[in-house]
Amino acid sequence: MNQKVSPRFNSIAAKRLAWQTLVGLILALGIGWLVSNAQHNLDARNVASGFGFLQREAGLPIAEHLIAYTPADSYLRALVVGALNTLWVAFWGILLATILGTAVGIARLSKNWLLTKLMSAYVEFFRDVPLLLQLFLWYALLQGLPAVRQALNPIAGVFLSNRGLSLPLLDWQAAHSWVLLVWIAGFAVTLTRMKWATKKRLDDGRQHATWPIGVLSLVVLPGVLAILLGAEFKLDVPSPRGFNIQGGVTVSPEFFALLLGLVLYNAAFIAEIVRAGIQSVGHGQQEAATALGLRPASTMRWVVFPQALRVIVPPLTSQYLNLAKQSSLAVAIGYQDIVSVATTAMNQNGQAVELVAVIMGVYLTLSLSISLLMNYYNARIALVER
């Protein structure tokens, strides 16, 4: 006697749930087997597991650190220092590569034949040479610079030697922090005023001045506060002394080479992304802007580039993620990022599984943060259908 299957159990949703449950169970069993196998192998070799080692003394010398650190500190602090070094080079790499790549991408569309060919040659060269080779090249060139006593001095207060790039540094005081906060608040006010002026201009066609608010917020108020608080703007200028450079701030050859390689390499890709985005905007948009009397610079700023951003941002996000992950090549030239610090710690205590997990966690967090910010920005500039 045939029995009818209830539609409830024959539905597509039920089948999907069954398959998903099966796949999840297989994944859970696989992960459990891997963990059990790893634990068995560690026990067989008398290798301790767990993250208790993070509280032990590291004994790792780290030349560059954004927070206070000594070899007597724990492994946890050493890994934090390495993670901050990774974030530091990724931040400056993304910022500078974006500026350079945008400029090169726009220059490739110039009507100047020589400028276009030079930018094309730059893109083809840096995009086609492996990044690791470029890092070796820049590091070798920096190591070939003269010693401190014969340091190059292209600009007053700036020295370039085999110890790195030395720059003047502001002698920071507590009063400077308050002045900076006021300046940031003024910058926010100025941006708000500019957005309001742009919106009003689109509504009534009249020009609304923004410079008085800008001067007051960015110059007058911070200046008056600096005078009242007695903030002195003195520069700590570096000077060669003996075998080292005293004063100022010195960017190490390792950081300089890594940043230079990341910026030049990724800017070539960003330039192509920007060029493609601009070319995706219909030529009729530019003709309409010209008919309205807009100059080429204004056309690019107000008409072409805002539309091009909708094409630029998605691949630009991927390039940012690539740059962040490419920073792990720092270990090849001796810059102590999270990979370098974790690898050294791994050689000392043998906690390979835990330290690899830490490295993966750092890069996963960095990549997800970049994706979150860029997706938020992409949603802000997306077209809203009415």
C-alpha positions as CSV (number, residue, x, y, z in Angstrom):
1,M,0.0,0.0,0.0
2,N,1.5,3.3,-1.1
3,Q,1.8,6.0,1.4
4,K,1.9,9.7,0.4
5,V,4.9,11.7,1.6
6,S,3.9,14.7,3.4
7,P,4.7,17.9,1.5
8,R,6.2,19.3,4.6
9,F,9.0,16.7,4.4
10,N,9.2,16.8,0.6
11,S,9.8,20.5,0.3
12,I,12.9,22.1,-1.1
13,A,13.5,23.9,2.2
14,A,13.6,20.5,4.0
15,K,16.1,19.1,1.5
16,R,18.3,22.1,1.8
17,L,18.2,21.8,5.6
18,A,19.1,18.2,5.4
19,W,22.1,18.8,3.1
20,Q,23.3,21.7,5.2
21,T,23.1,19.6,8.3
22,L,25.0,16.8,6.7
23,V,27.8,19.1,5.4
24,G,28.0,20.8,8.8
25,L,28.3,17.4,10.5
26,I,31.1,16.4,8.1
27,L,33.0,19.6,8.7
28,A,32.6,19.3,12.4
29,L,33.9,15.7,12.3
30,G,36.8,16.7,10.1
31,I,37.8,19.6,12.4
32,G,37.5,17.4,15.4
33,W,39.8,14.7,13.7
34,L,42.4,17.4,12.9
35,V,42.4,18.7,16.4
36,S,42.6,15.3,17.9
37,N,45.4,14.2,15.5
38,A,47.4,17.4,16.2
39,Q,47.0,16.9,20.0
40,H,48.1,13.3,19.7
41,N,51.2,14.2,17.7
42,L,52.1,17.0,20.1
43,D,51.8,14.6,23.1
44,A,53.9,12.0,21.4
45,R,56.7,14.5,20.9
46,N,56.3,16.0,24.4
47,V,55.4,19.4,23.0
48,A,53.3,21.5,25.3
49,S,50.2,23.0,23.8
50,G,48.0,25.9,24.7
51,F,48.5,29.6,25.1
52,G,50.1,29.7,28.5
53,F,53.4,30.5,27.0
54,L,52.2,34.0,26.2
55,Q,52.8,35.1,29.8
56,R,56.5,33.9,29.8
57,E,59.4,36.2,29.2
58,A,60.0,36.6,25.5
59,G,63.7,37.6,25.3
60,L,63.1,38.9,21.8
61,P,64.9,42.1,20.7
62,I,62.6,44.2,18.6
63,A,64.2,47.2,17.1
64,E,61.1,49.1,16.1
65,H,58.0,49.3,18.3
66,L,55.2,51.8,18.6
67,I,54.7,51.0,22.3
68,A,57.2,50.5,25.0
69,Y,58.9,47.1,24.8
70,T,62.0,45.4,26.2
71,P,63.2,41.8,25.7
72,A,62.1,41.1,29.4
73,D,58.5,41.6,28.4
74,S,56.1,38.6,27.7
75,Y,55.5,36.9,24.4
76,L,52.0,38.4,24.4
77,R,53.5,42.0,24.4
78,A,56.0,41.0,21.7
79,L,53.2,39.7,19.5
80,V,51.2,42.9,20.1
81,V,54.3,44.9,19.0
82,G,54.6,42.8,15.9
83,A,50.9,43.2,15.1
84,L,51.1,47.0,15.5
85,N,54.1,47.1,13.2
86,T,52.0,45.2,10.6
87,L,49.1,47.6,11.0
88,W,51.5,50.6,10.8
89,V,53.0,49.6,7.5
90,A,49.7,48.5,6.1
91,F,48.1,51.9,7.0
92,W,50.8,54.0,5.4
93,G,51.0,51.6,2.4
94,I,47.3,51.9,1.7
95,L,47.3,55.7,2.1
96,L,50.3,56.4,0.0
97,A,49.5,53.8,-2.7
98,T,46.0,55.3,-3.1
99,I,47.4,58.8,-3.5
100,L,50.1,57.8,-6.0
101,G,47.9,55.3,-7.9
102,T,45.1,57.9,-8.3
103,A,47.5,60.4,-9.6
104,V,49.1,57.9,-12.1
105,G,45.7,56.7,-13.2
106,I,44.5,60.2,-14.0
107,A,47.8,61.0,-15.7
108,R,47.5,58.0,-18.0
109,L,44.4,59.7,-19.5
110,S,46.3,63.0,-20.0
111,K,46.5,64.4,-23.5
112,N,50.2,65.0,-22.9
113,W,51.9,62.2,-25.0
114,L,55.1,62.2,-22.9
115,L,53.3,62.1,-19.6
116,T,51.0,59.3,-20.7
117,K,53.9,57.1,-22.0
118,L,55.9,57.7,-18.8
119,M,53.0,56.6,-16.6
120,S,52.3,53.6,-18.8
121,A,56.0,52.6,-18.5
122,Y,55.7,52.9,-14.7
123,V,52.6,50.8,-14.6
124,E,54.0,48.0,-16.8
125,F,57.4,47.9,-15.0
126,F,56.2,47.8,-11.4
127,R,53.2,45.6,-12.1
128,D,55.2,42.9,-14.0
129,V,58.2,42.6,-11.6
130,P,57.5,40.4,-8.5
131,L,57.1,42.3,-5.3
132,L,59.7,40.2,-3.5
133,L,62.3,41.1,-6.0
134,Q,61.4,44.8,-5.7
135,L,61.8,44.6,-1.9
136,F,65.3,43.1,-2.3
137,L,66.2,45.8,-4.8
138,W,65.1,48.7,-2.5
139,Y,66.7,47.1,0.5
140,A,70.0,46.6,-1.3
141,L,70.0,50.2,-2.5
142,L,69.3,51.5,1.0
143,Q,72.0,49.4,2.4
144,G,74.4,50.8,-0.2
145,L,73.9,54.4,1.1
146,P,76.8,56.1,2.8
147,A,77.5,55.7,6.5
148,V,76.2,58.2,9.1
149,R,79.3,60.4,8.9
150,Q,78.9,60.8,5.1
151,A,75.1,60.9,5.2
152,L,73.3,62.6,2.4
153,N,71.6,65.9,3.3
154,P,69.3,66.8,0.5
155,I,67.2,69.1,2.6
156,A,68.0,71.0,5.8
157,G,67.3,68.7,8.8
158,V,66.8,65.6,6.6
159,F,69.5,62.9,6.4
160,L,69.7,59.7,4.3
161,S,72.2,57.0,5.3
162,N,72.5,53.3,5.7
163,R,70.8,53.7,9.0
164,G,67.6,55.0,7.2
165,L,65.8,58.2,6.7
166,S,66.1,60.8,9.5
167,L,63.5,63.6,9.7
168,P,62.8,66.4,12.1
169,L,60.2,65.7,14.8
170,L,58.0,68.1,16.7
171,D,58.9,68.4,20.4
172,W,55.4,67.2,21.6
173,Q,53.9,68.8,24.7
174,A,50.6,68.3,26.5
175,A,49.3,71.6,25.1
176,H,49.8,70.3,21.5
177,S,47.3,67.6,22.2
178,W,44.6,70.1,23.0
179,V,45.5,72.2,20.0
180,L,45.2,69.0,17.8
181,L,41.8,68.2,19.2
182,V,40.6,71.7,18.5
183,W,42.0,71.4,15.0
184,I,40.3,68.1,14.3
185,A,37.0,69.6,15.5
186,G,37.5,72.5,13.2
187,F,38.2,70.2,10.4
188,A,34.9,68.4,10.9
189,V,33.1,71.8,11.1
190,T,34.8,72.9,7.8
191,L,33.8,69.6,6.0
192,T,30.2,70.1,7.2
193,R,30.2,73.6,6.0
194,M,31.6,72.6,2.6
195,K,28.9,69.9,2.2
196,W,26.2,72.4,3.1
197,A,27.6,74.9,0.6
198,T,27.7,72.3,-2.1
199,K,24.1,71.3,-1.5
200,K,22.9,74.9,-1.4
201,R,24.8,75.6,-4.7
202,L,23.0,72.8,-6.4
203,D,19.6,74.1,-5.1
204,D,19.9,77.8,-5.9
205,G,23.0,78.0,-8.2
206,R,24.7,80.5,-6.0
207,Q,28.3,80.3,-4.7
208,H,28.4,80.1,-0.9
209,A,31.8,81.0,0.7
210,T,33.4,78.4,2.9
211,W,36.8,79.9,3.5
212,P,35.8,82.2,6.4
213,I,34.7,79.1,8.4
214,G,37.8,77.2,7.4
215,V,40.2,80.0,8.4
216,L,38.4,80.4,11.7
217,S,38.3,76.7,12.5
218,L,41.6,75.6,11.2
219,V,43.9,78.6,11.8
220,V,42.5,81.2,14.2
221,L,41.0,79.0,17.0
222,P,43.9,76.5,17.2
223,G,46.4,79.4,17.0
224,V,44.7,81.3,19.8
225,L,44.6,78.2,22.0
226,A,48.2,77.5,21.3
227,I,49.1,81.0,22.5
228,L,47.0,80.7,25.6
229,L,48.4,77.3,26.6
230,G,51.9,78.3,25.8
231,A,52.5,75.6,23.2
232,E,55.9,76.0,21.6
233,F,56.4,74.5,18.2
234,K,60.0,73.5,18.3
235,L,61.5,70.9,16.0
236,D,63.8,68.2,17.3
237,V,66.3,68.3,14.3
238,P,68.4,65.1,13.8
239,S,72.2,65.5,13.6
240,P,74.9,62.9,12.8
241,R,76.9,62.0,15.9
242,G,79.5,59.3,15.9
243,F,78.1,56.1,14.3
244,N,74.4,57.1,14.7
245,I,72.0,60.0,14.2
246,Q,70.7,61.7,17.3
247,G,67.4,63.5,17.6
248,G,64.4,63.6,15.3
249,V,62.9,60.4,14.1
250,T,64.6,57.8,11.9
251,V,62.8,55.5,9.6
252,S,64.7,52.2,9.4
253,P,66.0,50.9,6.1
254,E,63.8,47.8,6.6
255,F,60.6,49.8,7.1
256,F,61.5,52.3,4.3
257,A,62.2,49.5,1.8
258,L,59.1,47.6,2.7
259,L,56.9,50.7,2.5
260,L,58.5,51.8,-0.8
261,G,58.0,48.4,-2.4
262,L,54.4,48.1,-1.3
263,V,53.5,51.6,-2.4
264,L,55.1,51.5,-5.8
265,Y,53.9,48.0,-6.6
266,N,50.3,48.4,-5.5
267,A,50.0,51.9,-6.9
268,A,50.5,50.4,-10.4
269,F,47.5,48.2,-9.9
270,I,45.4,51.0,-8.3
271,A,46.3,53.3,-11.3
272,E,44.7,50.8,-13.7
273,I,41.7,50.5,-11.5
274,V,41.3,54.3,-11.4
275,R,41.8,54.6,-15.2
276,A,39.2,51.9,-15.9
277,G,36.8,53.5,-13.6
278,I,37.1,56.9,-15.2
279,Q,36.8,55.5,-18.7
280,S,33.6,53.7,-17.6
281,V,31.9,57.1,-17.3
282,G,30.1,58.0,-20.6
283,H,31.8,60.7,-22.7
284,G,28.5,62.4,-22.9
285,Q,28.8,63.3,-19.2
286,Q,32.0,65.2,-19.8
287,E,30.4,67.0,-22.9
288,A,27.4,68.0,-20.8
289,A,29.7,69.4,-18.1
290,T,31.7,71.3,-20.6
291,A,28.4,72.7,-22.1
292,L,27.5,74.0,-18.6
293,G,30.8,75.9,-18.5
294,L,32.7,73.6,-16.0
295,R,36.4,73.5,-16.3
296,P,38.3,70.2,-16.8
297,A,39.3,70.0,-13.2
298,S,35.8,70.8,-11.9
299,T,34.4,68.2,-14.4
300,M,36.7,65.6,-13.0
301,R,35.9,66.5,-9.4
302,W,32.1,66.9,-9.6
303,V,30.9,64.8,-12.5
304,V,33.3,62.1,-13.6
305,F,35.1,60.9,-10.4
306,P,31.9,60.5,-8.3
307,Q,30.4,58.2,-10.9
308,A,33.7,56.4,-11.4
309,L,34.0,55.6,-7.7
310,R,31.1,53.2,-8.1
311,V,33.3,51.2,-10.4
312,I,36.6,51.8,-8.6
313,V,35.7,50.9,-5.0
314,P,35.0,47.1,-5.4
315,P,38.3,46.2,-7.1
316,L,40.1,48.8,-4.9
317,T,39.0,46.9,-1.8
318,S,40.6,43.7,-3.2
319,Q,43.8,45.6,-3.8
320,Y,43.8,46.9,-0.2
321,L,43.5,43.4,1.0
322,N,46.3,42.3,-1.2
323,L,48.5,45.1,0.2
324,A,47.8,44.2,3.8
325,K,48.6,40.5,3.2
326,Q,51.7,41.4,1.1
327,S,53.2,43.1,4.1
328,S,54.0,39.6,5.4
329,L,57.0,39.7,3.0
330,A,58.6,42.0,5.5
331,V,60.3,38.9,7.0
332,A,62.4,38.6,3.9
333,I,64.2,41.9,4.5
334,G,64.2,41.8,8.3
335,Y,61.4,44.1,9.3
336,Q,59.8,42.7,12.5
337,D,56.2,42.4,11.8
338,I,53.8,39.8,13.2
339,V,55.1,37.1,11.0
340,S,58.8,37.8,11.9
341,V,58.1,38.0,15.6
342,A,55.9,34.9,15.7
343,T,58.4,32.9,13.6
344,T,61.2,33.8,16.0
345,A,59.0,32.9,19.0
346,M,58.2,29.6,17.3
347,N,61.8,28.8,17.0
348,Q,62.3,29.5,20.6
349,N,59.5,27.5,22.2
350,G,58.1,25.3,19.5
351,Q,54.5,26.5,19.9
352,A,54.0,26.3,16.1
353,V,50.2,25.6,16.0
354,E,49.3,28.4,18.4
355,L,51.6,31.0,16.8
356,V,50.4,30.2,13.3
357,A,46.9,30.6,14.7
358,V,47.9,34.0,16.0
359,I,49.3,35.1,12.6
360,M,46.1,33.9,10.9
361,G,44.0,35.7,13.4
362,V,45.8,39.0,12.9
363,Y,45.5,39.0,9.2
364,L,41.9,37.8,9.3
365,T,41.0,40.7,11.6
366,L,42.9,43.2,9.5
367,S,41.3,41.9,6.2
368,L,37.8,41.8,7.7
369,S,38.2,45.4,9.1
370,I,39.3,46.7,5.7
371,S,36.4,44.9,4.0
372,L,33.9,46.3,6.5
373,L,35.1,49.9,6.0
374,M,35.2,49.7,2.2
375,N,31.8,48.0,2.0
376,Y,30.3,50.7,4.2
377,Y,31.8,53.4,1.9
378,N,30.7,51.5,-1.2
379,A,27.1,51.5,0.2
380,R,27.3,55.2,0.9
381,I,28.2,56.1,-2.7
382,A,25.9,53.5,-4.4
383,L,23.1,54.7,-6.6
384,V,19.7,54.8,-4.8
385,E,16.9,53.8,-7.0
386,R,13.7,55.9,-6.7
